[in-house]
């Protein structure tokens, strides 16, 4: 119970202040727990941050994995997974801001994070690349390196999501999803249907 309380309290703090600007005392205060209790659960700020990343990425990978597997064509699964991913991020704006504020390119192998996050990045790119490879075999996507296609998709998502956050997150998330989907189709798919 304390774990979830601490992670939920820390998320908006990390989103607003960044990792360096967030003090462990502020996380304790926001969670309504003593500093001693927080330290007994996580051991420090790095533990809280890692738990937040692991929990949120776990949720996201579960949804993405369910969407990427299934009986639909690879093309439909790519489009559906993009929708699920973008909608999830718009429903978790603090987590989105944390990732955007880290200034890491989503399409690049993260180098200044822990092994869990690096592993998560590789699993995500590999999952997307596998579906792109299927879509290439089905003739729906331009031939090429499926890992590059996966990285292009992720880079597109980051650009659109950054603009959405910078504009105050006012645009309807469904409109945002549609714009990213249209760009995905124009850039990587052989035909609009």
Residue pairs with C-beta under 8 A, 6 or more apart in sequence:
2 31
2 33
2 37
2 38
2 41
3 41
3 42
3 51
5 31
5 32
5 33
6 27
6 31
6 33
6 38
6 41
6 42
6 48
6 51
7 48
7 51
7 52
7 55
8 31
9 27
9 30
9 31
9 32
10 22
10 27
10 30
10 31
10 48
10 49
10 52
11 52
11 56
11 94
11 95
11 98
12 30
12 94
13 22
13 26
13 27
13 30
14 22
14 49
14 52
14 94
14 98
15 93
15 94
15 95
15 97
15 98
15 101
16 97
17 26
18 101
19 45
19 49
19 102
22 45
23 45
24 35
24 38
24 39
24 44
24 45
24 48
25 35
27 38
27 45
27 48
28 34
28 35
28 37
28 38
31 38
38 48
42 48
42 51
50 114
50 116
52 95
52 98
53 116
53 117
53 120
54 116
54 120
56 92
56 95
57 117
57 120
59 88
60 85
60 88
61 120
61 123
61 124
61 127
63 84
63 85
63 88
64 81
64 84
64 85
64 124
64 127
65 127
67 77
67 80
67 81
67 84
68 77
68 81
68 127
68 128
68 130
68 131
69 77
70 77
72 80
73 135
73 138
73 140
74 131
74 132
74 134
74 135
74 137
74 138
74 140
74 141
75 135
75 138
75 140
75 141
75 189
77 131
78 128
78 131
78 132
78 135
78 141
78 153
78 184
79 181
79 184
79 185
81 128
81 131
82 153
82 157
82 177
82 180
82 181
82 184
83 177
83 181
85 157
86 157
86 160
86 161
86 173
86 176
86 177
86 180
87 173
87 177
89 95
89 96
89 161
90 96
90 164
90 169
90 173
90 176
91 173
93 165
93 169
96 161
96 165
97 165
99 106
100 158
100 161
100 162
100 165
104 110
104 112
104 113
105 155
105 158
106 154
106 155
106 157
106 158
107 151
107 152
107 154
107 155
107 158
108 151
109 118
109 121
109 122
110 117
110 118
110 121
111 118
124 154
125 147
125 150
125 151
125 154
126 150
128 149
128 150
128 153
128 154
129 146
129 147
129 149
129 150
130 146
132 141
132 146
132 149
132 150
132 153
132 188
133 146
135 141
135 189
136 142
136 143
136 144
136 146
136 149
139 190
140 189
140 190
140 191
141 149
141 188
141 189
141 190
142 188
142 189
142 190
149 188
152 187
152 188
153 184
153 188
156 180
156 183
156 184
156 187
157 180
160 176
160 179
160 180
160 183
161 176
164 171
164 176
185 192
